[in-house]
Amino acid sequence: MSSLDAFELRGVDAGPAGSPILKAIDLTVPANGVTVLAGPSGAGKSTLLRLLNRLDDPLAGEIRWRDRPLIEWEPTDLRRQVAMVFQRAPIFPGSVIENLRVALPGVSDERAGHVLEHVGLDVDLLDHDAETLSGGEAQRMCVARALLTEPAVLLADEPTAALDRTARATVEDLGRSLADSGVAVIWVSHDTDQLRRLADHVIVLADGAVRATGHLDELDASDDQLVRRSVGAP
Amino acid sequence: MIAVLAVVQGDIGIAGLAASGILVAVAIAISLWRQLGLERSLLWASLRALVQLLFVGWVLQFVVDPDDPLIFSVIWLTAMIGFAAYTTSRRAPDVPRVLSLSIVAYAASAVVVLGVLFGFGIYDLEGRTLVPLAGMVVGNSLAATVLVSRQLLIAANEQRDLIEARLALGLTAKQAFQPHLRQALRTALVPQIESTKAVGIVFLPGAMVGLILAGVAPADAVKVQVSVMYLVLGSVATTTAVMSLGISRELFTPSQQLRRPTQRP
């Protein structure tokens, strides 16, 4: 993936008008491997993530992706290339296959089965009521649903925060394998152990500003205690 | 053409009207007996209804007379739409642009429904028909319009995660909100459908009862009643559809983003 695939933020304010959460951010968000957004609660991690597929627009500044301002992208096209999964897996009423067909209405059972296997779920689940899935299965189904649009980037907003340890591990493994297969993953996490397992790049946000960016070993050596705490430096 | 006979047999007279007040006294007596504390409310509601209807009846005589120009009826219709829109905006104040959307919805419904009734010559276009039929259109649509407005707002606030999950999959705002729109419309329309199904079995509708009491043959009264029922169905469906489409547009930005409550117009 070329550097053009990185998200470039210049002078970005975002959040509620009048009290922005992100303030005058200048940042390059790499779009390859796994990039983890870390930092204390309220730092603006989720706010930043929602800007990248235009669920929200910035109050000021510009974001570019693939050498084009995001506001010039058709939001529906952008979102199919920059997919997103959420902390609490949103399940639509109906079966698993019906959930997958929300993303791709004409998807065949064969392809739907293939994508389920890709996220580590049994093909037999296709006809199951999606409400009956466990937390980990539901989150993986949501990833499968997002993958049907063949995105280049997957935004993951604390996707394991509501899961138990076992389910968390399976979703983490899935994130890693997606990154290895060429889908860039931008992952918000509060969990420093998870960050250390997953991150190829780390961005630490605090108080609506970028506190540090870089590889884990660079941030481990930081003089900034907040950065070291945010990445769980030994 | 449905013939509505101008009969005077239905005139119950002042004495008759006063005597029917005995039934209000019965209700008040029950309230006293069961210590419901509703006596003042019952009395106030009954007197208020009497005064309001006497006033409306007095004003109506200026618009329903065949010699009166039709413009009086049109002014009456416009005022009804304005009042209904105002009432809707009071009952669903958090709905974005509720007043202007309500005006458009009630006006659209009036145009469609009255267009059919008068366009096909089902009724003659005159004040005597325009005002009461328009009253049925607006009056019967009011509760359903408030209901659908509230339902859509609740969906936008409480089902935000599902709506944004659909948007995040690349669906348009219209597609992402469609299941919630459908549910809200069903909620508003189903009671009307149920009421239409029960008519004649569970209850006798007001227009038919009124006509029969006024001396119209039951067969003629039924024809009027059926047309009124279809009018109500059509007007509720049209008003709620226009209102819900308008609200749906206001809930999203042109960039297919679900507005937060503070971002709504």
Chai-1 contact restraints between the chains, C-beta under 6 A:
chainA,res_idxA,chainB,res_idxB,connection_type,confidence,min_distance_angstrom,max_distance_angstrom,comment,restraint_id
A,L55,B,E164,contact,1.0,0.0,6.0,A-B,restraint_1
A,P75,B,S255,contact,1.0,0.0,6.0,A-B,restraint_2
A,P75,B,Q256,contact,1.0,0.0,6.0,A-B,restraint_3
A,T76,B,G170,contact,1.0,0.0,6.0,A-B,restraint_4
A,T76,B,T172,contact,1.0,0.0,6.0,A-B,restraint_5
A,R79,B,A168,contact,1.0,0.0,6.0,A-B,restraint_6
A,R79,B,G170,contact,1.0,0.0,6.0,A-B,restraint_7
A,R80,B,G170,contact,1.0,0.0,6.0,A-B,restraint_8
A,M84,B,A168,contact,1.0,0.0,6.0,A-B,restraint_9
A,P90,B,D161,contact,1.0,0.0,6.0,A-B,restraint_10
A,P90,B,L162,contact,1.0,0.0,6.0,A-B,restraint_11
A,P90,B,A165,contact,1.0,0.0,6.0,A-B,restraint_12
A,A103,B,L169,contact,1.0,0.0,6.0,A-B,restraint_13
A,T149,B,G170,contact,1.0,0.0,6.0,A-B,restraint_14
